[in-house]
């Protein structure tokens, strides 16, 4: 069962339960608040310790999504990984190959509805970390290749209208991804998005954003929120009903 079928089943179950038992309400408890997980591996996996929590705070602030207070750090083989729809994999240096069980576990997670975002913190295009990532992805998906995510993909309009995939840096003009049919299951960013979101213990930004400062940081946050919305809702915003609204927001002609 894919994510779309799962959501339809859940909606039907809720409707049926409410009709059958008057007054019954099915709701998510506090433990079911949205949370991003971070992939733990043998290497520098936690380069921006505060960044993902800062993103979830912005998600809660700007959307109707409630978020959890902690960012779990999990290995690929932990069964609890399936509790989280969105997983981040970050680093800033080369790392050894993952065990075969880990690559199989990542494949299963992604094909079961999960989404993985790889974010390079090293500040160079195709640096040692990304080269290691490309090697690992050939093991995770031997029959699928990374490709450029088109600029008109729903990812860029799932909540905010985003034109460029920036982070702390703007050294790569595109995001790369891997698709499972029409669903984007993996995103690769080389612009250090986490670096744009990170704050220190005193609430100050850990890093400057270059070259466009606070404006670039804001666009990076918007991209991060779009990623969260896509992980939760996939391609719903690509439905034709949304097109006139999107075009109007862009001040293009709407027939």
Number of C-alpha atoms within 10 A of each C-alpha: 10 10 17 13 10 12 13 11 13 11 12 12 13 16 13 11 15 14 11 10 9 8 9 11 11 11 8 8 7 10 9 13 13 21 23 22 24 25 20 17 20 10 15 15 19 17 17 21 16 18 21 23 20 16 23 24 16 18 22 15 12 11 11 8 15 16 21 16 12 12 16 16 17 16 18 25 15 10 11 12 22 17 13 19 20 25 26 20 19 30 23 21 17 15 19 11 15 16 12 11 11 18 20 16 19 22 18 15 22 21 17 15 23 23 25 24 20 22 24 28 25 20 17 17 15 15 17 17 24 26 14 16 23 16 14 18 19 14 18 20 15 9 8 13 14 17 14 14 19 13 15 11 13 21 27 21 21 23 18 17 17 18 12 17 24 30 29 27 25 21 17 17 12 19 19 16 20 21 17 12 7 9 17 23 23 21 22 24 23 29 27 27 30 27 29 30 26 22 19 13 8 7 8 9 14 17 15 15 24 17 12 12 14 14 11 22 22 16 21 29 22 24 26 25 23 22 23 25 22 23 24 17 14 22 18 15 19 15 9 9 10 11 13 14 12 16 13 11 10 10 9 10 8 10 5
